[in-house]
């Protein structure tokens, strides 16, 4: 039986950029992907997802200043997920969030670049 784990998507703003970080609970860290679209947009079209450094668990619930006050994060979506399938090139996720609910796929494109999309 697959155990549900937590996820969060944080809206990350700074003076030169707006993006969203998808963070997936994995043991004692958050595997993090930088998304080019808001959760609502991912419901209708795929987003680029750049694999970036893992974040500490405290970011599951954190909202506030980051990067020495040069940026700010707020929670855009949160909930639980289950990995339904996984390989080196794809990760199938069942998400149960406030916005993202259903089956999603992270597909590896190259190096740190992935695509994140809802499966219809």
ABEGO torsion letter per residue (X at the ends): XBBBBBBBBBBBBBAABBBBBBBBBBEABBBBBBBABBAAAAAABBBBBBBBBBBBAAAAABBEBBGGGABBBBBABBEBBBBABBBAABBBBBBBBAABBEBBBBBBABEABBBBBBBX
